[in-house]
Amino acid sequence: MNDTTPTAPVIRLAHLYPDQLNVYGDRGNIITLTQRCQWRGITLRVFPLDVGDAVDPDAYDLFFIGGGQDKEQGEVARDMRDVKAANVRAAIDAGTPLLAVCGGYQLLCHYYRDAEGEELPGIGLFDAWTIHKGKQVARCIGNVALSWEGATLVGFENHGGRTYLGERATPLGRVLAGHGNNSEDKTEGVIYKNAYGTYLHGSLLPKNPHLADRIIALALAHARGESAPAALTPLPDDLEWQAHNVMLRRLGLPTTDRPTPAALAR
Amino acid sequence: MTNTPDTRPPAPGTASASGVSRRPDTSGSLRAIARPRHSRTRAALAVAAGRATGVLSRRLRLGGGTSLPGLVALRIDPGLPAYLGAQLRQGSIVVTGTNGKTTTSGLVTEVLRAAGHRVWRNREGSNLMRGVATSLLIRARPDGKLRGGGDASAVFEVDEAAFPAVVAALQPRAIVITNLFRDQLDRYGEVDTVAEKWRLALSKLPPTTTLILNADDPAVAALADSDREAPVVYYGVEEAPIVTAGREPGDCAEVIDTRTCARCHAVLEFSQRFYSHIGHWSCPSCGYRRPDPLVRARGIHPDALAGTVFQLETPAGVTEARVELPGLYNVYNALAAAAVGVTVGAETPRIREAIARFRPAFGRAERIAVGDKTVQLLLAKNPTGLNEVLRALGMMEGRHHLLLALSDKAADGEDVSWIWDADYERVPGIAAYVTTTGTRAYDLALRLKYTGQPPQHIEPDFGRALTHALEHTPSGSTLYIVPTYTAMLAIRGELAHRGYTPQYWEQQDE
């Protein structure tokens, strides 16, 4: 099936808390999704959802939530729990894709225990929790690479909290270089249904076009009411993979050819 | 002047500047409490060791020698900057902020000279405590006393993170804070964290320290918002042109680093917003608003290729001023220097001449002739700095030849995700030919690709990139180089290697 048929496709992206959660180049993820859709004749419409805004679980094909400053997290966490949790969860359970980065990822887990031992409850979408082990423990900062579905993901991480996955959680990838979820068990990120949580920014999607396209394929399928990810027209991603490989080389890892669609098919 | 260093009087001129409030001077007693007795022998030893290190590092060509002497001296005597700083008869001026530190320090230096001061300045790239220590000890005699009886003003550009320790040591006569934007989150932390550290540092200073603050930056203006009854001089822009070149309506909204009220945390409103969170702000909830600035600019417009003309308003009068730098951000830098001038009682015409006389150095809009072409270096190391450079380029006629350089060394910030928060969407509208270079040349190229227009050429090697970019710049035209910090050092080194500019540490200091 071609992605320009049967109807002119529109993906509706809900961007959660764009004013509060935007510190680590998360705008790059939105720019990347928008452009990669546009290059294929798909329209991506971004709907900002701010503090106080209700979520219609059927109104969106994709959710995105980024990372923010500490000052903003409390207000956002409260709003997430009180106003949005039930409907976001309903949408994800029904198969709507979601990408959560850094602070946004932490908000969707069970809780965040800060350096003083105070717990900030999350919404428990992901079976995982985050513990800040005190100011004397070094932050997880630096370039990071993962293996993901036979390919690699590269990015930059900067988090004080360590995230641990519960029994029901599947990690997004395995750490090849860097810290990942907690600098201990080599896991990075989490997947639940079509929801992805990760610490990778940099921004994440520009240098990982295969992940960007996975998310677009899921969102497009959702927009069309289909269950299998949509087939997408390949794009000339040479520059994306060159930038990706610069980082793999820097981290002493073997470089990657452009992953074939077969390698990425589930 | 007959004052001994320990009973330095309040800055002359501060009290006379209208709109400046101050508490009765208690500096003598405060200083006596704040400063423990200091060993002169130890200070002398530290000075001697530091100076010997400087000589040695220059002989061995270890490079610059801008901070090594201070590092060695601080090992011997951590109290040295406080001890030497207290000997400065005219006191010190500390300049910090995310963007504009170096340019503002240069402008302040010119203004103080115009006011008749002898001025000492710390050197480029030495804005940590060790650099401040170096700057003082190279002006000290072997007995631990400053040359010329310390009859000078010192202007110190200080790193945001080093600021609390430096101002605690120096107890400056005035502190200039230019702005606060996200910058190197992996190194400095978040904007709020930085503001909180500054606030704490300022709360410990005696009321003899005048604060010179950007009224248009709500995070900076709020730094005066404490119990501390020190004199505050605000500067700000009354009106500014809106530049639309290279920007499409419907582009992603500009990222704003300070969006909430420092007092009540409600979301701020802007009657005018010039860039990021810089503008005329007010809080709809508690009524806290931009303070009325004492030193103001309006009628701003670009002049010829690289200059900016504006109407400068001080309590002493109104004058047409010109700064030899492009962009609104440099008008702010000039205003900060003018505010220092007002603080020390300089006359408006002297301030105007000093600002006009100032020439940028070391990558801040510095112009270098390369054969029949010109190269101009425009440092940009964070989203707001980059946006302002692109806006300034958009104010100039025609399409430009650009060499954009992105590196991720420690001094640049290892996290380059900030490029996605910057408005490179302006580039296709203002560029004729773009080359990207640096350790992250491909990241930058990718950023440009997602504006819809990838660069014409990608070359991580600085030398080859410079050669290529110059070849593609027509005779008589300017190549604008927009680098991050270490990329600027590399490109400048490359130009110097080709005989086009002196190495910075060989430039005359005074």
Interface residues (C-beta under 8 A of the other chain):
Chain A: D19 N22 V23 Y24 G25 D26 R27 G28 I30 I31 T32 Q35 Q69 D70 K71 I141 G142 N143 F156 N158 H201 G202 S203 P206 K207 L239 E240 Q242 A243 V246
Chain B: R182 L185 D186 E190 V191 D192 T193 C252 V255 I256 R259 T260 H265 V267 E414 D415 V416 S417 W418 I419 W420 D421 R440 Y442 D443 A445 L446 R447 K449 Y450 G452 P454
